[in-house]
Amino acid sequence: MSKVLIMDTSILCVWLQIAGKATLGEGKDSWDYERVNQKIETEIAAKTILVLPLASIIETGNHIAQSSGNRYHLALSFAELIRKTVNNETPWAAFTVQSDLWSAEKLNDLAEKWPRLAANRLSLGDATIKDVAEYYAEQSSTKVEIFTGDEGLKAYEPLVKPAFIPRRRK
């Protein structure tokens, strides 16, 4: 079974080592560069497809611009990830696949359902990341993981639908 890993802003900030955001979580659920990088390397070796949602791109870019670290170096590193996504370089999924999610119909749908999600503390960015995950899950029986340090967003990770196996009549 193939797998898709949806990259959340929180993990991207740790992976890029953005000042003030280079660690995440506590105890057994803490993430630092080494742990995030190991997970990503393991997923790449397993032929997992990595996805950069638009919300993660925008939010991570904002964190870089507001960072007290070397913003130019961080921006160059992140720009390279964006280029790889745009150019569909393995293991990055082509961003154009997500363009369906930004149609007028989908944005109206988002506007309709987001207030209920916001009442449950799911940000608009996280709601779109949830939609990206659901989009990939609907395309096939692909396992989709939202790689995040946010338990609230992680709870929206789609479940793998078992493949339909028709039964033979006797």
N, C-alpha and C positions, 0 to 999 in steps of 0.2 A: 504494500500500500504506500502511495506517495504521501508527502506531508508538506504543508504550507505553514510557515512561521511568520506571523504578523508582528512587526516590530513596533512597540509602543514607545512613546517619547521618553518615558522614565528609563527604559533600558538603553535607548540610544544615547541619552545623556551620560550614563555610566560608561558605556562602551567608548564614547568619544572623550571621556574624562573631562567633562565640563566642570570648571571650578564651582564648588558649592553643590554639585549634583553628581559627584563621582562615586557615591555610595548610595545604597537604597535598602530599606528594610532593616529588620532587627533579628538577632539570634540566628536560628537555622534558615530563616528566610531573608538573610541579608545578601546583597549583591554588591560586588566590587568589580573592577575591570577584569581581574583574573577569572572570576567565576563566569561573568557574562561572555568573555572571549572564549573560554573553554566550551560553553554551551553552543555558541555560534559555530566554532570550529567542528564540534561533534555533529551538528546539524548539516553543515556543508559536506562533511565526509559521508553522511547518510543520504546525500542528494536531495536534501530538503530545499524547497523554494522559499527564498526570503522576500518579504513584501514590505515596502515602505508606503504606508497610507499617507494621503495628502495631509491629514491632521498632524501626523507625526513629523512630517517634513516642516510644516509651518511652525509647530510648537518648538521643535528642536532648534530651528533657525532663530526663533525668538530668544531661546535660552542662550544660544551662542552669542547673539548680539548684545545681550545684557550681562554676559560673563565678565568676571574680573580677570580671567586668564587671557591667553594669547588668542584673541578673537579671530585674527586673520588666519592663523594656523588651523584653528578649529573649523573655520568656515571652509578652508581649502579641503580638509579631510572630509567634511560632510558633503561638500559639493561633488566630490568624487563618488560618494555613495549614490547621490542623486543621479549623476551621469550614468552610472552603471545600471540603475533602475530604468532610466529613460531609454537606454540602449539595449535593455534586456540581456545584460551580461550575466551569465551563470555565476552565482546562484540567484541573482536578483530577478524578480518577476517584472515584466514590462509594466510600466505605470499606465499605459494606454488601456490595459484591461479594466482599470478602475474607472475609466471615463464614463461608463454607463451609469455609475453611481452619482454622477453630477448633472444628470439631465434634469430638465424642469420637472418632470414627473417624479423623479426620485427625491429632488429637493422639496417638493410639495409634500411627499410622503414623510420625509424627515421632519418638516415643520409640523405635520399633524401628530406624529408620535413622540417627538422630543419633549414636550412639556411634562408628560407622564414620567419619562426617564429622568428629567431634571428634578422632579419631585423626589426621586429616589437617589439624587446626588450623582447622576451620570452626566458628565459635561457633554457639550455639543461635539467636541473633538472625539471623546470616547464613544459617543453614539455613532459617529461615522466610522470609527475603527471597528466597532461591533458590526456595522453594515458590511465593511470590507471582509471581515471574517465569515459572515453569513454568505456573502456572494461566492467566496471560494468554496465553502462547504456545499453549496447548492450545485456547483459545477460538476461534481462527481462524488465518489465516496472517499475523497481525500480527507485525511485527518488535518484539522486546522487548529493551531495553537496560537493564542494571543500571548506573546512574550512580553510580560509586563510585571511590574512590582506592585501594581494596584489590584488588590483583591476584588474590589467592586467591578472593575472592568473584566478581570479574569473570570468572574462568575457568568459573564455573557458569552464565553467561549462555546462555539457550536459543538454539539455531540456528533460523532461519526454515525452516519446512518448505515446500518448493515446492508450489504448488497442483496438485492432481491434474487432469490434462487427459486425458480419455478419448480413445483413438484410434478412429478409424472403421475398420470392417472393410471390406475391399475385395472 
